[in-house]
Every structure is written in structure tokens, then in C-alpha cells.
Amino acid sequence: MRVATLAAEDDFDGWRDAARNLVAASVPPSDVVWQVGETPADLFGDEGVVESHAPAFRVPRAFVDLARTVVLHADPQRFALLYTLLTRVLAQPKLVDDRADPLVRKLDEMAKAVRRDIHKMRAFVRFREVEQDGETRFVAWFEPEHHIVRENARFFVNRFTTMRWSILTPEVSIHWDGEALAQGPGAARTDAPEGDPIEDVWKTYYASIFNPARLKVGAMLKEMPRKYWKNMPETALVPALVAGAQAREVAMIDKARTAVGGNIAAAWAALAEEAKGCTRCDLYRPATQTVFGEGPVDARMMFVGEQPGDQEDLAGHPFVGPAGQVFDRAMGEAGIDRAGVYVTNAVKHFKFEPRGKRRIHSKPDAGEIEACRWWIDQERAIVRPEMTVALGATAARSLLGRVVTIGRERGRAIALPDGGAAWITVHPSYLLRLPDKAQAEEEYARFVDDLKAAHARLTE
């Protein structure tokens, strides 16, 4: 057995040199024991790695980048796994790009975990001000999952160049005096200061900018796991802010409704303006603009479609494309004045797939529907319609918060929590997709009947 001894847990250069020598000596992965420092990793591993002066070999850059990151992982088998892959890559250079290979996939997941940990450290380190030898110093405590501290040090040097700071972690501590970076032994949580006066200012600011309208708890916990909260002063406020978010939403709407002598038009205008900057999901990135609802803000009847289409995305108005033309014709035959109803969509941005010069409609997924549901709730809170007609399954899911089968729910009033009623029917675009003319005419007639029935229920 050969023993490869590395200087530290994140010793990539040491691993690379040892791996070169092992390959030159034709040592198979099963005959290598990797250890860090002088701690023995195997009682029977007694031969050191013999240095070799054999010609150097080349490997794909992708492998080097992968290895440099995976070495920082906490898994003690990482060095052996990387050496195993190295021996295979030398025979099959393109293997490193094959994510179907179990070993490549495992190492790729390890690299992702390391990159996430690097990001978490950069995002969640919080410095506290202390006085040391008559000078101000900033000290932070962080508990990384992997061996990333030294790798991450340069980021903090570049970002806080003019500060004197220390970052304490259980494994190693790093210190910057404004000119040179030094490292020291690991520390304990109690070695870091508990707080400073600046934190009160920061918490006041954090509470003031906390926007309940943009709260997504699941996404927040994914990006800011609870285990980091104890090191961040602002997170002491989060539970109360989250708990009060819904009440604050309601208060925001109520305040807007009563503004300017109870002018709900002002409330709606404020909401529509806020929606222009919506980033609650990624659909805003390729879309031209937010397409918000339109119609009288005191309408007794509201219609909710799926999402804007290509023409709606360009025009900025709902139901102006081919489906909108079918909708207008059916509304007229049902005896409903479109100018007297409020029309909107469950999702406010156009989701599409580019195909040449065309943009082809793509159905919103559950996450996108849920992200946009907040806007529908606020529109309904302002308009307060007595009857809300859901045009299609996406709109029905947005209103009811669950997957809906149109055939089972169609043609009947469904009570909503706010006292109004929902009526479910098909989306006009469904009628345009029917290839059989006779069937299309039959389904169109059913659609008109649904609209008539919803309107009749309202007048009752």
C-alpha cells in the first residue's frame, strides 16, 4: 500500500503532486491510502509516495477545475475518488463531461455542494465591531460545512480591504490587518463577540425594508437556511415578520382602499404599478412586460385566464389576441358587456419557447402559478367581485389553490373564502385548438352557456 500524505484538508497542490507520482508509478487506486497530516489513515499503509521524474501528462481543464473544487469537500473519500477518476480520464479524456457516469455525477454533486457553501459564507458572514488594543476590529463567526475558508479568504479581502477583520471558524481562522492576510487555529463560538450598537441600526433598517408582498418563505429558507440564523442579527426579526406578513398585506390593501376618501381606483393603480416590477418568479426575464388586469375596479364579475399570449405580451393588455377575440364574441352572445367586467390572468408574464422567429406558448408550472397567486389575491381584495369565472385549469388552480379537473367542477358555483363565488369553464384557446369543426362549434356553444349560467347566478 502507498500512503499519500497531504498538508491540510484543502491541500489541492499536495493532492495533485501525489497523484502525478502515483500515476507515474502505475499505482492503482485500490493500493493508495490518503491521509491529512500525520494522522494515520490505515494501519497497513506504510509506504510513502515515491517521487517520480517521469514525463508530465495532460488532463482536460474540466477535470482540474472539478478536482480543485472537490478537494474542498468534507467527504474523507474525496481524494481517493478523484484519483480513481483521474486514472480513468487518462484513458478516456471525455469521460469528465459524461454526467451519466456514476463517479462523475457523484463528484459533480460534491462540487456543487462546495460552491453552495462558498456562496453561503459570502452571504451570511456578519461582522461585529470590537475594540482591540485601542483600535477597531471587526470579527465574525461562521461554521462552514466544507473546507472552504482559505479558498474564500480572497473574496473578503477584496470586499473589505480597508477594514481590519477576523473570521473565526471551528477549523481555521483568517485575519486581515489591511495589508496582509494571516491564518490561525480554529476557534469556538464563544470567542466571537455577541453584538454591537451597529446591529440595532441594521435591524431597524431590515425591518423597514421587509416587504410582505414579496415574501416567499420556501425560497427564503432555501437561500437562507435556519442553521445560519444564529449568526445573523436580522434573523431574530424574521419569525415575527413572517408571522405578521399576511396581516400586513391585508393592512396595505385596506389602507389603499380607504386612501383618498375610499378611492379604490387609487389602490388598484398602486398595485398595478407595483406589478410592473414583479420578480416573484423567473418569467419576468424573457417577457416584454407585466400584463396586469383591466376593467372597472368595482366590477361584480371577474374573469381570470391562464397567462398573456404573444400579442398580449407585446400590447400590455389581457385578451387581445386570437383567444381574446373568441372571448369577446362569446361574451357578446352570453349578454355580458366586457366593458363592465374585470379581466385578468393567473400568471402575469408570457411563458414561451422560442422557435425561430416565433414564440410558442408554454404552460405555467405549479411554482409559477403559486408565485403569481399573490397578485390575483390582491386584485380580488380590491375589486371584491361577487362572481369570479376561471377560464381553464390554470386559472382554477390559482383561485382554489389546488389541482382542478374542469370536467368535474364545470358548471357550478364554488364558494370562495372571501364570500364570493367561483365558476369554472374552459379557456377560449382550447376552442381554437380543436381540429374538428363540428366539435369546435359544439364546445363553443357550451362555453357560451357557461358564461350565461355564471352571469345568471350573479343576477340571482
C-alpha positions in Angstrom: 0.0 0.0 0.0 1.1 3.5 -0.7 0.4 6.4 1.7 -0.2 9.8 0.2 0.1 12.4 3.0 -1.4 15.9 2.5 -0.6 19.0 4.5 -4.2 20.2 5.0 -7.8 19.3 4.3 -7.8 21.7 1.4 -4.4 20.8 0.0 -5.1 20.7 -3.7 -1.5 21.2 -4.7 -0.4 18.3 -2.5 -3.0 16.0 -3.9 -2.1 17.0 -7.5 1.6 16.3 -6.9 0.9 13.0 -5.1 -1.5 11.9 -7.9 1.2 12.6 -10.6 3.7 10.5 -8.8 1.2 7.7 -8.2 0.2 7.7 -11.9 3.9 7.7 -13.0 4.5 4.7 -10.7 1.4 2.9 -12.1 -0.1 2.6 -8.7 -3.8 1.6 -8.9 -6.4 3.5 -6.8 -7.1 0.4 -4.6 -3.4 0.5 -3.4 -3.4 4.1 -2.2 -4.3 5.4 1.3 -4.8 9.1 1.5 -4.3 10.9 4.8 -4.1 14.5 6.0 -1.2 15.5 8.4 0.4 12.8 10.5 -2.9 11.1 11.5 -2.7 7.5 10.2 -5.5 6.6 7.8 -4.6 2.9 7.5 -2.5 0.7 9.8 -1.2 -1.2 6.9 -0.3 1.7 4.7 3.4 2.0 5.4 5.0 3.0 2.0 5.2 6.6 1.2 4.6 8.1 -2.3 7.8 7.8 -4.3 8.6 10.9 -6.3 9.0 10.3 -9.9 10.7 12.2 -12.7 8.6 10.7 -15.5 7.3 13.0 -18.2 4.3 15.0 -17.2 0.9 14.1 -18.6 -2.0 16.3 -19.5 -5.7 16.1 -18.5 -8.7 18.1 -19.6 -9.1 21.5 -17.9 -12.6 20.5 -16.8 -11.0 17.8 -14.6 -8.6 20.2 -13.0 -11.4 22.6 -12.2 -13.5 19.8 -10.8 -10.7 18.4 -8.6 -9.8 21.8 -7.3 -13.3 22.3 -6.0 -14.0 18.7 -4.8 -10.8 18.8 -2.7 -12.6 21.3 -0.5 -15.4 18.9 0.3 -15.7 17.4 3.7 -16.1 13.8 2.5 -12.9 11.9 3.6 -13.1 9.7 0.4 -12.8 12.7 -1.9 -9.0 12.3 -2.6 -9.5 8.6 -3.4 -12.5 9.3 -5.6 -10.6 12.0 -7.5 -7.6 9.7 -8.1 -9.9 7.0 -9.3 -11.4 9.3 -11.8 -8.0 10.6 -12.8 -6.8 7.1 -13.8 -10.0 6.7 -15.9 -9.7 10.1 -17.5 -6.2 9.4 -18.7 -7.6 6.6 -20.7 -10.8 8.3 -21.7 -10.4 12.1 -21.7 -14.0 12.9 -22.5 -15.3 11.0 -19.5 -15.1 14.0 -17.3 -18.0 15.5 -19.3 -20.2 12.4 -19.0 -22.7 13.2 -16.3 -24.3 9.8 -16.8 -21.2 8.2 -15.3 -21.9 7.5 -11.6 -18.5 8.6 -10.4 -18.5 11.8 -12.5 -22.1 12.5 -11.3 -21.1 12.0 -7.6 -18.1 14.3 -7.9 -20.1 16.9 -9.7 -22.7 16.9 -6.8 -19.8 17.3 -4.3 -18.5 20.3 -6.3 -22.0 21.8 -6.3 -22.2 21.4 -2.5 -18.8 23.1 -2.1 -19.9 26.0 -4.3 -23.1 26.4 -2.3 -21.1 26.5 0.9 -18.8 29.2 -0.6 -21.9 31.2 -1.5 -23.4 30.8 2.0 -20.3 32.0 3.6 -20.2 35.1 1.5 -23.9 35.8 2.1 -24.2 35.1 5.8 -21.0 36.2 7.5 -21.9 39.1 9.8 -19.1 41.2 11.3 -19.3 42.7 14.8 -17.3 45.7 15.8 -14.9 45.3 18.8 -12.1 47.4 20.3 -8.7 45.7 20.3 -5.6 47.4 21.6 -7.2 50.8 21.1 -8.2 50.0 17.5 -11.4 49.0 15.9 -11.6 45.5 14.5 -14.5 43.5 13.0 -14.9 39.9 14.0 -17.3 37.3 12.5 -18.1 33.7 13.4 -19.1 31.1 10.7 -19.5 27.3 10.6 -18.9 26.0 7.1 -19.9 22.6 6.0 -16.8 22.1 3.9 -13.1 23.2 3.9 -13.7 26.5 2.1 -12.3 29.1 4.5 -8.9 29.7 2.9 -10.4 29.4 -0.6 -12.9 32.1 0.3 -10.4 34.4 2.0 -9.6 36.5 -1.1 -13.2 37.4 -1.6 -13.4 39.0 1.9 -10.0 40.8 1.4 -11.2 42.3 -1.9 -14.6 43.3 -0.4 -13.4 44.7 3.0 -9.9 45.9 2.0 -9.9 48.9 4.3 -11.3 47.1 7.4 -9.3 45.1 10.0 -11.2 41.9 10.4 -11.2 38.3 11.5 -13.4 35.4 10.5 -13.4 32.6 13.1 -14.4 29.1 12.2 -14.0 25.7 14.1 -11.3 24.6 11.7 -9.2 27.7 10.9 -9.4 31.4 11.4 -8.3 34.1 9.0 -7.2 37.6 9.8 -6.7 40.8 7.7 -4.9 43.8 9.0 -5.4 46.0 6.0 -2.1 44.8 4.3 -1.6 41.1 4.9 -3.7 38.0 5.3 -2.8 35.6 8.1 -4.3 32.4 9.4 -4.6 30.9 12.9 -6.1 27.9 14.6 -9.8 27.2 14.8 -11.9 28.9 17.4 -15.1 28.4 19.4 -18.4 30.2 19.1 -17.8 31.9 22.4 -14.6 33.5 21.1 -16.7 35.7 18.8 -18.5 38.9 20.2 -22.2 38.7 20.7 -23.2 42.1 19.3 -22.5 45.8 18.9 -24.5 49.0 18.6 -24.5 49.0 14.8 -26.7 45.9 14.9 -29.6 47.9 16.3 -29.4 50.3 13.4 -29.2 47.4 10.9 -32.2 45.6 12.4 -34.2 48.7 12.3 -33.3 49.1 8.6 -34.0 45.5 7.8 -37.5 45.6 9.4 -38.3 48.7 7.5 -37.4 47.3 4.1 -39.1 43.9 4.7 -41.9 43.7 2.1 -44.7 41.2 2.8 -45.8 41.5 -0.7 -42.7 39.8 -1.9 -42.4 37.2 0.9 -41.8 33.6 -0.3 -41.0 31.6 2.8 -39.9 28.5 0.9 -37.5 30.4 -1.3 -36.2 32.3 1.7 -35.4 29.2 3.6 -33.8 27.6 0.6 -31.4 30.6 0.2 -31.0 31.3 3.9 -31.3 28.0 5.9 -32.2 28.3 9.6 -28.8 27.0 10.7 -27.2 30.3 9.7 -29.7 32.4 11.5 -27.9 32.4 14.9 -25.0 34.3 13.4 -27.1 37.0 11.7 -28.7 39.8 13.8 -31.5 40.5 11.4 -32.8 36.9 11.5 -34.0 37.5 15.1 -36.7 39.6 13.5 -37.7 37.1 10.7 -40.2 34.9 12.6 -42.3 37.8 13.8 -42.1 39.5 10.3 -43.2 36.3 8.6 -46.0 35.7 11.1 -47.2 39.2 10.5 -46.8 39.3 6.7 -50.3 38.3 5.9 -51.8 40.8 8.3 -49.5 43.5 6.8 -50.7 42.5 3.3 -54.3 43.0 4.3 -53.5 46.3 6.0 -51.7 47.5 2.9 -54.8 46.8 0.8 -57.2 48.2 3.3 -55.1 51.3 3.7 -55.0 51.7 -0.1 -58.8 51.2 -0.4 -59.5 53.9 2.1 -57.0 56.3 0.7 -58.2 59.5 -1.0 -61.7 59.2 0.5 -62.0 55.4 -0.2 -60.9 55.6 -3.8 -60.3 52.0 -4.8 -59.0 53.2 -8.1 -56.0 54.6 -6.3 -55.5 51.2 -4.6 -55.7 49.4 -7.9 -53.3 51.9 -9.6 -50.8 51.4 -6.8 -51.0 47.6 -7.2 -50.7 47.7 -10.9 -47.6 49.9 -10.7 -46.0 47.5 -8.2 -46.7 44.6 -10.5 -44.6 46.2 -13.3 -41.5 45.4 -11.3 -42.6 41.8 -10.3 -39.8 39.3 -10.0 -41.6 36.7 -7.9 -40.7 34.0 -10.5 -38.2 33.9 -13.4 -40.9 34.5 -16.1 -40.2 38.3 -16.0 -36.8 37.8 -17.6 -37.7 36.9 -21.2 -41.2 38.6 -21.2 -41.7 42.0 -22.7 -43.7 43.3 -19.7 -46.1 42.5 -17.0 -49.7 42.2 -18.3 -51.9 43.3 -15.4 -55.7 43.0 -15.1 -58.1 45.6 -16.6 -61.7 46.7 -16.1 -63.9 48.5 -13.6 -62.4 48.2 -10.1 -65.9 47.8 -8.6 -67.0 45.2 -11.1 -69.3 42.5 -9.8 -67.8 39.9 -12.2 -64.2 39.0 -12.7 -62.7 36.7 -15.4 -59.3 35.0 -14.8 -57.4 33.5 -17.7 -54.1 31.5 -17.8 -51.4 33.9 -18.9 -50.8 36.6 -21.6 -50.1 35.3 -25.1 -47.7 36.7 -27.6 -49.9 39.6 -28.6 -50.9 40.4 -25.1 -47.2 40.4 -24.1 -46.4 43.0 -26.8 -49.6 45.1 -26.2 -49.6 45.0 -22.4 -53.3 44.2 -22.3 -55.1 40.9 -21.5 -57.2 39.0 -24.0 -56.4 41.0 -27.2 -55.1 38.0 -29.3 -57.0 35.2 -31.0 -58.3 33.8 -27.7 -59.4 37.2 -26.8 -61.4 37.6 -29.9 -63.2 34.3 -29.2 -63.7 35.5 -25.6 -65.3 38.8 -26.8 -67.6 37.1 -29.3 -68.8 34.6 -26.6 -69.3 37.4 -24.1 -71.5 39.2 -26.5 -73.6 36.1 -27.2 -73.9 35.5 -23.5 -75.2 39.0 -23.0 -72.3 40.2 -20.9 -70.7 43.6 -21.5 -66.9 43.1 -21.4 -66.5 46.8 -20.5 -68.4 46.1 -17.3 -66.3 43.2 -16.0 -62.7 42.9 -14.8 -60.4 40.7 -16.8 -57.0 39.4 -15.7 -54.7 36.3 -15.8 -53.5 33.9 -13.2 -49.9 34.5 -14.4 -48.8 38.0 -15.4 -45.9 37.2 -17.7 -45.8 35.4 -21.0 -44.1 32.0 -20.8 -42.9 30.8 -24.2 -40.5 28.7 -26.1 -38.7 30.4 -29.0 -38.9 28.6 -32.3 -37.2 30.5 -35.0 -38.8 33.9 -35.1 -42.0 32.7 -33.3 -42.7 32.5 -29.6 -44.8 29.4 -28.8 -47.0 29.4 -25.7 -45.7 27.2 -22.8 -48.0 26.2 -19.9 -47.0 27.7 -16.5 -45.9 25.3 -13.9 -47.1 25.0 -10.3 -44.4 27.2 -8.9 -45.1 30.0 -11.3 -48.8 29.8 -10.6 -48.2 29.9 -6.9 -45.7 32.8 -7.2 -48.3 34.9 -9.1 -51.2 33.9 -6.9 -50.4 36.8 -4.6 -51.4 39.3 -7.4 -54.7 37.6 -8.0 -55.5 37.6 -4.3 -54.7 41.4 -4.2 -56.8 42.1 -7.3 -59.7 40.3 -5.8 -59.2 42.0 -2.5 -59.6 45.4 -4.2 -62.3 44.6 -6.8 -64.2 42.2 -4.5 -66.2 40.5 -7.3 -69.2 38.6 -6.4 -68.6 36.1 -9.2 -65.1 35.1 -10.5 -65.0 32.9 -13.6 -61.9 30.8 -14.0 -61.1 30.2 -17.7 -59.2 26.9 -17.7 -57.4 24.7 -15.2 -54.5 27.1 -14.5 -56.9 29.9 -13.5 -59.0 27.4 -11.4 -55.8 26.3 -9.6 -54.9 29.9 -8.9 -58.3 30.6 -7.4 -58.8 27.4 -5.4 -55.2 26.6 -4.5 -55.4 23.0 -5.8 -55.4 21.0 -9.0 -58.8 21.2 -10.6 -60.4 18.8 -13.2 -62.6 21.0 -15.3 -65.0 18.3 -16.3 -65.8 17.6 -12.7 -66.1 21.2 -11.4 -67.5 22.8 -14.5 -71.0 24.4 -14.4 -71.5 25.0 -10.7 -70.8 27.8 -8.3 -67.9 27.1 -5.8 -67.8 29.2 -2.6 -64.6 31.2 -2.0 -63.2 32.0 1.4 -63.9 35.8 0.9 -67.6 35.3 0.4 -67.6 35.4 -3.4 -68.2 32.5 -5.8 -66.1 30.9 -8.5 -67.4 29.4 -11.7 -65.1 27.2 -13.8 -65.1 26.7 -17.6 -62.6 26.2 -20.4 -60.2 28.7 -21.7 -61.0 30.2 -25.1 -57.7 29.0 -26.5 -58.9 25.4 -26.0 -61.7 26.1 -28.6 -59.1 27.3 -31.1 -57.1 24.1 -30.8 -60.0 21.7 -31.6 -59.3 20.3 -35.1 -62.9 19.0 -35.8 -65.1 21.9 -36.9 -68.3 20.3 -35.5 -66.8 19.6 -32.2 -65.4 23.1 -32.0 -68.8 24.6 -32.6 -70.4 22.3 -30.0 -67.7 23.2 -27.4 -68.1 26.9 -28.2 -71.8 26.7 -27.6 -71.1 25.0 -24.2 -68.6 27.8 -23.4 -71.3 30.4 -24.1 -73.8 28.5 -21.9 -71.2 28.5 -19.1 -70.9 32.3 -19.3 -74.7 32.7 -19.4 -75.0 30.5 -16.3 -72.4 32.3 -14.4 -74.0 35.7 -15.2 -77.4 34.3 -14.3 -76.2 33.1 -11.0 -74.8 36.6 -10.4 -78.1 38.3 -11.2 -79.9 35.9 -8.9 
